[in-house]
Amino acid sequence: MKIINNNNEKYQQAKEHVHKIKSFYTHLTVYIIVNTFITGINIYYSGFERVHFNIFSTWFFWGIGVFFHGMGVFGKNLLFSRDWEKRKINDLIEQEENEMRF
């Protein structure tokens, strides 16, 4: 078992990255909750027949900020990171080896 040293540079980088990911998901959660509330209030008071862009403008403009926050945290490849291919290849090799054992 590997002992984690809090002074280790890799540990500090990983801890900082986890904090950035947590910050992004907090931002995304607040974005969804607040905008849902604002949209609900606007639709309640103005009705569906008077739905305009201004009701959804906060979704749009704040969404741009959330998108760039995500890009800053996860990089260019939001779905398939650089290490994704390596991890997937290793998972498939490991799975194949486990099947061969039985």
Helices and strands as residue ranges (DSSP letters): H 9-46, G 48-50, H 53-74, H 82-101
